[in-house]
Amino acid sequence: MSGDISRGKLCEDLNRMSLQLNQDLDMMTEEMENITVKLSWMAYDMVVLRSSLDLHENIRNLEKEFLQCKAVICGPEVGQDRESRSADEDHSIPQQ
């Protein structure tokens, strides 16, 4: 009788651990996908910016206008995050 109880508890523990492992793996997979997308955008930005300096300035102007529109639509606190970042970050990576 006690063997059945401990066997049932063991199965329950294994199922719980398996579920937690699956959740952790899903979370890590999604995080790696996000990193891959960001890396792809960084590579794209490097190619584009090195090929056309005028395009770099246009992208910055477009980003500035986008942030202004976003601030009007979503409120000023949303748009201020990116405007307050350091000057050495010239271009942005789209966020999902």
N, C-alpha and C positions, 0 to 999 in steps of 0.2 A: 504494500500500500504506500509506504513512504517512498519507494522507488518510483512509483507513478507520479507522485507529487513533485519529487525533485526532477524527474524527467520533463514534466510539464513546465516547471519553472525554468529549466534549462532551455527548452524550446522557445519559451516566451522571451528569455534574455537574448537568445541568438536572433530571434526575429527583430527585437528592438535594436540590437547592435547593427544588424543588417540594414534596417531602415535608416538609422543614423549615418551609416557609412554611405548609403546611396545619396542621402541628402548632402553630405559633405562633398562627395564626388561631383554631384550636379552643381553645387556652388563653385567648386574649383574649376570645373569645365567652363562655366559661364564667365568667371573671372578671367580665365585664359583667353576666351573669345573676345572679351572686351579689350584686353591687352593687345591682342593681335590686330584688332580694328584700329586701335590708337597707333600702333607701330606702322600699320599700312598708311594711315593718314600722314604720319611723320615722314615716311619715305616719299610719299606723293608730294608733300609740301617741299621737301628738299629738291626734288627734281624740278618742280614748277618754279620755285624761287631762283634756282640757279640758272634757269633757262630764260627768264624774263624778269628784270628788276621792276619794270612798270607794273607788272601783274602783282608783285608784292605790295606795292603801294595801293593798288586798287583793292586788294583783298583786305588790307588794313582799314581802308575807308569803308568798305562794305561791312566789315565786322563792327566798326564804330556805329554805323547807321543801324545795323541790326540790334545792337545793344540799346540804342536809344529807343527804337520801336518796342523792344522787349520791356524796357523800363516803363514806357507809357502803358502798355497792355497789362503787364504783370505787376507793376509797382516798382518804385525806384530801388528797393532793397535787392531785387533780383539782378538788376543790371549793374549794380555797384561792385559785385564780387570781381568781375573780370577787369573793370576799369582800375581797381585798386591794386592789381598785381604789379610785380616789379617790371621795370623798363626793359630788362634783358630778355623777357619773353615776348618776342616780336609777333609770333603767329599762334593761332589756336588750333586745337585738335577738337573736332566735333564730339560732343558728349552724347551718350545714349540715355 
